[in-house]
Amino acid sequence: MRYWLMKSEPDVFSLADLKARPGQREPWDGVRNYQARNFMRDAMQKGDTVLFYHSNTNPPGIVGLAEVASDPYPDPTAFDKKSKYYDAKSDPENPRWILVDVRYCETFSRMVTLEAMKAMPALAEMRVLQRGNRLSITPVTAAEFKAINKAGLA
């Protein structure tokens, strides 16, 4: 099993929104960064654990857990001309954009804020904390996951 951090703006789609969805499951659509897409397409597997991170909010931080609930498949928003994620160059026969479904698992008893994460020695090398990293999906080591999970459930 692998661990991932997935960012979402809570006013667009929050962990509470995921929890409220039928089956507590939702496609993680609209990813339009090749490296993030490659993580979903090439490395994510059904059952992997996701740290759900609320970004572009005050304070930003990890609010709970989800899991990868499907194998990767083409993102249908890339083919929908009415979608803000439409990509005229994406071909249904050779799709450019991929997604996975995520399923709600748990809400932390307290948010693990970005500030708190930066203060945790166990997270010194965590990808999301590195200068200039703006990816919406990043891998997380087992040790990083354990430290965050412990802090969130404290």
FIKOLZA-1660 file (N, C-alpha, C; in steps of 0.1 Angstrom, whole numbers, plus 5000, padded with zeros to 4 digits):
% residues 154
   i   px   py   pz ch aa at
   1 5008 4988 5000  A  M  N
   1 5000 5000 5000  A  M CA
   1 5009 5012 5000  A  M  C
   2 5004 5022 4993  A  R  N
   2 5011 5035 4992  A  R CA
   2 5003 5046 4999  A  R  C
   3 5009 5057 5002  A  Y  N
   3 5003 5068 5008  A  Y CA
   3 5004 5081 4999  A  Y  C
   4 4994 5089 4999  A  W  N
   4 4993 5101 4990  A  W CA
   4 4988 5112 4998  A  W  C
   5 4991 5124 4994  A  L  N
   5 4985 5137 4998  A  L CA
   5 4978 5142 4986  A  L  C
   6 4965 5145 4988  A  M  N
   6 4957 5151 4977  A  M CA
   6 4951 5164 4982  A  M  C
   7 4953 5175 4975  A  K  N
   7 4949 5188 4979  A  K CA
   7 4936 5192 4972  A  K  C
   8 4927 5198 4979  A  S  N
   8 4915 5204 4974  A  S CA
   8 4911 5216 4982  A  S  C
   9 4906 5226 4974  A  E  N
   9 4901 5238 4981  A  E CA
   9 4888 5235 4987  A  E  C
  10 4886 5237 5000  A  P  N
  10 4874 5233 5007  A  P CA
  10 4861 5240 5002  A  P  C
  11 4863 5252 4996  A  D  N
  11 4851 5259 4991  A  D CA
  11 4847 5253 4977  A  D  C
  12 4856 5245 4971  A  V  N
  12 4853 5238 4959  A  V CA
  12 4848 5223 4961  A  V  C
  13 4856 5216 4969  A  F  N
  13 4853 5203 4973  A  F CA
  13 4861 5199 4986  A  F  C
  14 4853 5197 4997  A  S  N
  14 4859 5195 5010  A  S CA
  14 4858 5180 5014  A  S  C
  15 4865 5176 5024  A  L  N
  15 4863 5163 5030  A  L CA
  15 4849 5160 5034  A  L  C
  16 4842 5170 5039  A  A  N
  16 4828 5169 5043  A  A CA
  16 4820 5166 5031  A  A  C
  17 4823 5173 5019  A  D  N
  17 4816 5170 5007  A  D CA
  17 4818 5156 5003  A  D  C
  18 4830 5150 5004  A  L  N
  18 4832 5136 5000  A  L CA
  18 4824 5127 5009  A  L  C
  19 4824 5130 5022  A  K  N
  19 4816 5122 5032  A  K CA
  19 4801 5122 5028  A  K  C
  20 4796 5133 5023  A  A  N
  20 4782 5135 5020  A  A CA
  20 4778 5128 5006  A  A  C
  21 4788 5125 4998  A  R  N
  21 4785 5119 4985  A  R CA
  21 4779 5105 4986  A  R  C
  22 4771 5101 4977  A  P  N
  22 4765 5087 4977  A  P CA
  22 4777 5077 4977  A  P  C
  23 4777 5068 4987  A  G  N
  23 4787 5058 4988  A  G CA
  23 4800 5065 4994  A  G  C
  24 4799 5077 4997  A  Q  N
  24 4811 5085 5002  A  Q CA
  24 4823 5084 4993  A  Q  C
  25 4819 5085 4980  A  R  N
  25 4829 5082 4969  A  R CA
  25 4827 5093 4958  A  R  C
  26 4838 5097 4952  A  E  N
  26 4838 5107 4942  A  E CA
  26 4850 5106 4932  A  E  C
  27 4848 5108 4919  A  P  N
  27 4859 5109 4910  A  P CA
  27 4868 5121 4913  A  P  C
  28 4881 5120 4913  A  W  N
  28 4890 5131 4916  A  W CA
  28 4894 5136 4902  A  W  C
  29 4885 5145 4897  A  D  N
  29 4886 5150 4883  A  D CA
  29 4893 5163 4883  A  D  C
  30 4896 5167 4870  A  G  N
  30 4901 5181 4868  A  G CA
  30 4916 5182 4870  A  G  C
  31 4924 5172 4873  A  V  N
  31 4938 5173 4874  A  V CA
  31 4944 5176 4861  A  V  C
  32 4951 5187 4860  A  R  N
  32 4957 5191 4847  A  R CA
  32 4971 5194 4848  A  R  C
  33 4978 5186 4856  A  N  N
  33 4993 5187 4857  A  N CA
  33 4998 5173 4854  A  N  C
  34 5008 5173 4845  A  Y  N
  34 5012 5160 4840  A  Y CA
  34 5019 5151 4851  A  Y  C
  35 5026 5157 4860  A  Q  N
  35 5032 5149 4871  A  Q CA
  35 5022 5143 4880  A  Q  C
  36 5012 5151 4884  A  A  N
  36 5001 5147 4892  A  A CA
  36 4993 5136 4885  A  A  C
  37 4991 5138 4872  A  R  N
  37 4984 5128 4864  A  R CA
  37 4992 5115 4864  A  R  C
  38 5005 5116 4862  A  N  N
  38 5013 5104 4862  A  N CA
  38 5013 5096 4875  A  N  C
  39 5012 5103 4886  A  F  N
  39 5011 5096 4899  A  F CA
  39 4998 5088 4899  A  F  C
  40 4987 5094 4894  A  M  N
  40 4974 5087 4894  A  M CA
  40 4975 5075 4884  A  M  C
  41 4980 5078 4873  A  R  N
  41 4980 5068 4862  A  R CA
  41 4989 5056 4864  A  R  C
  42 5001 5059 4869  A  D  N
  42 5012 5050 4870  A  D CA
  42 5015 5044 4884  A  D  C
  43 5011 5050 4894  A  A  N
  43 5015 5046 4907  A  A CA
  43 5003 5043 4917  A  A  C
  44 4992 5050 4916  A  M  N
  44 4981 5048 4926  A  M CA
  44 4975 5035 4923  A  M  C
  45 4971 5029 4934  A  Q  N
  45 4964 5016 4934  A  Q CA
  45 4952 5016 4943  A  Q  C
  46 4942 5009 4939  A  K  N
  46 4930 5008 4947  A  K CA
  46 4934 5003 4961  A  K  C
  47 4929 5010 4971  A  G  N
  47 4932 5007 4985  A  G CA
  47 4943 5016 4991  A  G  C
  48 4950 5023 4983  A  D  N
  48 4960 5033 4988  A  D CA
  48 4954 5043 4997  A  D  C
  49 4961 5048 5007  A  T  N
  49 4955 5058 5017  A  T CA
  49 4959 5072 5012  A  T  C
  50 4949 5081 5014  A  V  N
  50 4950 5095 5010  A  V CA
  50 4949 5104 5022  A  V  C
  51 4959 5113 5024  A  L  N
  51 4958 5124 5033  A  L CA
  51 4950 5135 5026  A  L  C
  52 4939 5139 5031  A  F  N
  52 4930 5149 5024  A  F CA
  52 4934 5163 5030  A  F  C
  53 4940 5171 5021  A  Y  N
  53 4945 5184 5025  A  Y CA
  53 4936 5195 5019  A  Y  C
  54 4932 5204 5028  A  H  N
  54 4925 5216 5024  A  H CA
  54 4935 5227 5021  A  H  C
  55 4935 5232 5009  A  S  N
  55 4944 5242 5005  A  S CA
  55 4937 5255 5002  A  S  C
  56 4944 5266 5000  A  N  N
  56 4939 5279 4997  A  N CA
  56 4928 5283 5007  A  N  C
  57 4931 5280 5020  A  T  N
  57 4922 5284 5031  A  T CA
  57 4931 5288 5043  A  T  C
  58 4925 5294 5053  A  N  N
  58 4933 5298 5064  A  N CA
  58 4928 5292 5077  A  N  C
  59 4935 5283 5083  A  P  N
  59 4948 5278 5078  A  P CA
  59 4947 5266 5069  A  P  C
  60 4956 5264 5060  A  P  N
  60 4956 5251 5052  A  P CA
  60 4961 5240 5061  A  P  C
  61 4957 5228 5057  A  G  N
  61 4962 5216 5064  A  G CA
  61 4954 5203 5061  A  G  C
  62 4959 5193 5067  A  I  N
  62 4953 5179 5065  A  I CA
  62 4941 5177 5075  A  I  C
  63 4930 5174 5069  A  V  N
  63 4918 5173 5077  A  V CA
  63 4913 5159 5079  A  V  C
  64 4918 5149 5072  A  G  N
  64 4914 5135 5074  A  G CA
  64 4919 5126 5063  A  G  C
  65 4913 5114 5063  A  L  N
  65 4917 5104 5054  A  L CA
  65 4907 5099 5044  A  L  C
  66 4912 5095 5032  A  A  N
  66 4904 5089 5022  A  A CA
  66 4912 5077 5017  A  A  C
  67 4906 5070 5007  A  E  N
  67 4913 5060 5001  A  E CA
  67 4911 5060 4986  A  E  C
  68 4920 5055 4978  A  V  N
  68 4919 5053 4964  A  V CA
  68 4909 5042 4962  A  V  C
  69 4898 5045 4955  A  A  N
  69 4886 5035 4955  A  A CA
  69 4884 5029 4941  A  A  C
  70 4893 5032 4931  A  S  N
  70 4892 5027 4918  A  S CA
  70 4906 5026 4911  A  S  C
  71 4906 5018 4901  A  D  N
  71 4918 5019 4892  A  D CA
  71 4917 5032 4884  A  D  C
  72 4928 5037 4879  A  P  N
  72 4928 5049 4870  A  P CA
  72 4919 5047 4858  A  P  C
  73 4912 5058 4854  A  Y  N
  73 4904 5057 4842  A  Y CA
  73 4904 5071 4836  A  Y  C
  74 4900 5072 4823  A  P  N
  74 4900 5086 4816  A  P CA
  74 4891 5095 4823  A  P  C
  75 4895 5108 4825  A  D  N
  75 4887 5118 4831  A  D CA
  75 4877 5123 4821  A  D  C
  76 4864 5121 4823  A  P  N
  76 4854 5125 4813  A  P CA
  76 4853 5140 4811  A  P  C
  77 4857 5148 4821  A  T  N
  77 4856 5162 4820  A  T CA
  77 4865 5168 4809  A  T  C
  78 4875 5160 4805  A  A  N
  78 4884 5165 4794  A  A CA
  78 4877 5165 4781  A  A  C
  79 4866 5157 4780  A  F  N
  79 4858 5156 4767  A  F CA
  79 4845 5164 4767  A  F  C
  80 4842 5170 4778  A  D  N
  80 4830 5177 4780  A  D CA
  80 4832 5192 4777  A  D  C
  81 4827 5196 4766  A  K  N
  81 4829 5210 4761  A  K CA
  81 4823 5220 4771  A  K  C
  82 4814 5216 4780  A  K  N
  82 4808 5225 4790  A  K CA
  82 4816 5226 4803  A  K  C
  83 4826 5217 4804  A  S  N
  83 4833 5216 4816  A  S CA
  83 4845 5226 4816  A  S  C
  84 4848 5232 4828  A  K  N
  84 4860 5241 4829  A  K CA
  84 4873 5233 4827  A  K  C
  85 4872 5220 4827  A  Y  N
  85 4884 5211 4825  A  Y CA
  85 4885 5205 4811  A  Y  C
  86 4876 5210 4802  A  Y  N
  86 4876 5205 4788  A  Y CA
  86 4890 5207 4782  A  Y  C
  87 4895 5198 4775  A  D  N
  87 4908 5198 4767  A  D CA
  87 4905 5194 4753  A  D  C
  88 4905 5203 4744  A  A  N
  88 4902 5200 4730  A  A CA
  88 4912 5190 4724  A  A  C
  89 4924 5190 4730  A  K  N
  89 4935 5181 4724  A  K CA
  89 4934 5167 4730  A  K  C
  90 4926 5165 4740  A  S  N
  90 4925 5151 4746  A  S CA
  90 4916 5142 4737  A  S  C
  91 4921 5131 4734  A  D  N
  91 4914 5121 4725  A  D CA
  91 4909 5109 4733  A  D  C
  92 4896 5107 4732  A  P  N
  92 4890 5095 4739  A  P CA
  92 4897 5082 4736  A  P  C
  93 4903 5081 4725  A  E  N
  93 4910 5068 4721  A  E CA
  93 4924 5068 4728  A  E  C
  94 4929 5079 4731  A  N  N
  94 4942 5080 4738  A  N CA
  94 4942 5092 4748  A  N  C
  95 4934 5090 4759  A  P  N
  95 4931 5101 4768  A  P CA
  95 4944 5107 4774  A  P  C
  96 4944 5120 4775  A  R  N
  96 4955 5127 4781  A  R CA
  96 4954 5128 4796  A  R  C
  97 4941 5129 4801  A  W  N
  97 4939 5131 4815  A  W CA
  97 4932 5119 4821  A  W  C
  98 4937 5116 4833  A  I  N
  98 4932 5104 4840  A  I CA
  98 4927 5108 4854  A  I  C
  99 4919 5100 4860  A  L  N
  99 4914 5102 4874  A  L CA
  99 4913 5089 4881  A  L  C
 100 4912 5090 4894  A  V  N
 100 4908 5078 4902  A  V CA
 100 4896 5083 4911  A  V  C
 101 4888 5073 4915  A  D  N
 101 4878 5076 4925  A  D CA
 101 4884 5076 4939  A  D  C
 102 4880 5085 4948  A  V  N
 102 4884 5085 4962  A  V CA
 102 4872 5082 4971  A  V  C
 103 4874 5076 4982  A  R  N
 103 4863 5073 4991  A  R CA
 103 4867 5078 5005  A  R  C
 104 4857 5084 5012  A  Y  N
 104 4859 5090 5025  A  Y CA
 104 4863 5078 5035  A  Y  C
 105 4872 5081 5044  A  C  N
 105 4875 5072 5055  A  C CA
 105 4873 5078 5069  A  C  C
 106 4879 5089 5071  A  E  N
 106 4879 5095 5085  A  E CA
 106 4882 5109 5085  A  E  C
 107 4876 5116 5094  A  T  N
 107 4879 5131 5097  A  T CA
 107 4887 5131 5109  A  T  C
 108 4899 5138 5108  A  F  N
 108 4907 5139 5120  A  F CA
 108 4900 5147 5131  A  F  C
 109 4904 5144 5143  A  S  N
 109 4898 5151 5155  A  S CA
 109 4904 5166 5155  A  S  C
 110 4915 5168 5149  A  R  N
 110 4920 5182 5147  A  R CA
 110 4928 5182 5134  A  R  C
 111 4927 5194 5127  A  M  N
 111 4935 5196 5115  A  M CA
 111 4950 5196 5118  A  M  C
 112 4957 5190 5109  A  V  N
 112 4972 5191 5110  A  V CA
 112 4976 5202 5101  A  V  C
 113 4978 5214 5106  A  T  N
 113 4980 5226 5098  A  T CA
 113 4993 5225 5091  A  T  C
 114 4994 5233 5080  A  L  N
 114 5007 5234 5073  A  L CA
 114 5018 5239 5083  A  L  C
 115 5015 5249 5091  A  E  N
 115 5024 5254 5101  A  E CA
 115 5029 5243 5110  A  E  C
 116 5020 5234 5115  A  A  N
 116 5023 5223 5124  A  A CA
 116 5032 5213 5117  A  A  C
 117 5029 5211 5104  A  M  N
 117 5036 5201 5096  A  M CA
 117 5051 5206 5095  A  M  C
 118 5053 5219 5092  A  K  N
 118 5066 5225 5090  A  K CA
 118 5074 5223 5103  A  K  C
 119 5068 5223 5115  A  A  N
 119 5075 5222 5127  A  A CA
 119 5078 5207 5131  A  A  C
 120 5073 5198 5124  A  M  N
 120 5075 5184 5128  A  M CA
 120 5088 5178 5121  A  M  C
 121 5098 5175 5129  A  P  N
 121 5110 5170 5124  A  P CA
 121 5108 5157 5115  A  P  C
 122 5099 5149 5118  A  A  N
 122 5096 5137 5110  A  A CA
 122 5092 5140 5095  A  A  C
 123 5088 5153 5093  A  L  N
 123 5083 5157 5080  A  L CA
 123 5093 5166 5072  A  L  C
 124 5105 5167 5077  A  A  N
 124 5115 5176 5071  A  A CA
 124 5117 5174 5056  A  A  C
 125 5115 5162 5052  A  E  N
 125 5117 5159 5037  A  E CA
 125 5104 5157 5030  A  E  C
 126 5093 5160 5036  A  M  N
 126 5080 5157 5030  A  M CA
 126 5079 5166 5017  A  M  C
 127 5075 5160 5007  A  R  N
 127 5075 5167 4994  A  R CA
 127 5066 5179 4993  A  R  C
 128 5054 5179 5000  A  V  N
 128 5045 5190 4999  A  V CA
 128 5051 5202 5007  A  V  C
 129 5061 5200 5016  A  L  N
 129 5067 5211 5023  A  L CA
 129 5079 5217 5016  A  L  C
 130 5083 5211 5005  A  Q  N
 130 5095 5216 4998  A  Q CA
 130 5092 5229 4991  A  Q  C
 131 5101 5238 4991  A  R  N
 131 5099 5251 4985  A  R CA
 131 5096 5250 4970  A  R  C
 132 5085 5257 4966  A  G  N
 132 5082 5256 4951  A  G CA
 132 5073 5245 4947  A  G  C
 133 5070 5236 4956  A  N  N
 133 5061 5225 4953  A  N CA
 133 5046 5229 4953  A  N  C
 134 5040 5228 4942  A  R  N
 134 5026 5232 4941  A  R CA
 134 5017 5221 4936  A  R  C
 135 5022 5209 4935  A  L  N
 135 5015 5198 4930  A  L CA
 135 5002 5195 4939  A  L  C
 136 4991 5191 4932  A  S  N
 136 4979 5188 4940  A  S CA
 136 4979 5174 4945  A  S  C
 137 4988 5165 4940  A  I  N
 137 4989 5152 4944  A  I CA
 137 5004 5149 4946  A  I  C
 138 5008 5144 4958  A  T  N
 138 5022 5140 4960  A  T CA
 138 5022 5127 4968  A  T  C
 139 5033 5119 4966  A  P  N
 139 5035 5107 4974  A  P CA
 139 5039 5111 4988  A  P  C
 140 5036 5102 4998  A  V  N
 140 5039 5104 5012  A  V CA
 140 5046 5091 5016  A  V  C
 141 5056 5092 5024  A  T  N
 141 5062 5080 5029  A  T CA
 141 5054 5074 5041  A  T  C
 142 5057 5062 5044  A  A  N
 142 5049 5055 5055  A  A CA
 142 5052 5063 5069  A  A  C
 143 5065 5067 5071  A  A  N
 143 5069 5074 5083  A  A CA
 143 5061 5088 5083  A  A  C
 144 5061 5095 5072  A  E  N
 144 5053 5107 5072  A  E CA
 144 5039 5105 5075  A  E  C
 145 5033 5095 5069  A  F  N
 145 5019 5092 5071  A  F CA
 145 5016 5089 5086  A  F  C
 146 5025 5081 5092  A  K  N
 146 5023 5078 5106  A  K CA
 146 5024 5090 5115  A  K  C
 147 5033 5099 5112  A  A  N
 147 5035 5111 5120  A  A CA
 147 5022 5120 5119  A  A  C
 148 5017 5122 5107  A  I  N
 148 5005 5130 5104  A  I CA
 148 4993 5124 5110  A  I  C
 149 4991 5111 5108  A  N  N
 149 4980 5104 5114  A  N CA
 149 4979 5105 5129  A  N  C
 150 4991 5104 5135  A  K  N
 150 4992 5105 5150  A  K CA
 150 4988 5119 5154  A  K  C
 151 4993 5129 5147  A  A  N
 151 4990 5143 5151  A  A CA
 151 4975 5146 5148  A  A  C
 152 4969 5141 5138  A  G  N
 152 4955 5144 5135  A  G CA
 152 4945 5137 5144  A  G  C
 153 4949 5126 5150  A  L  N
 153 4940 5118 5159  A  L CA
 153 4943 5121 5173  A  L  C
 154 4953 5130 5176  A  A  N
 154 4956 5133 5190  A  A CA
 154 4945 5140 5197  A  A  C
% end
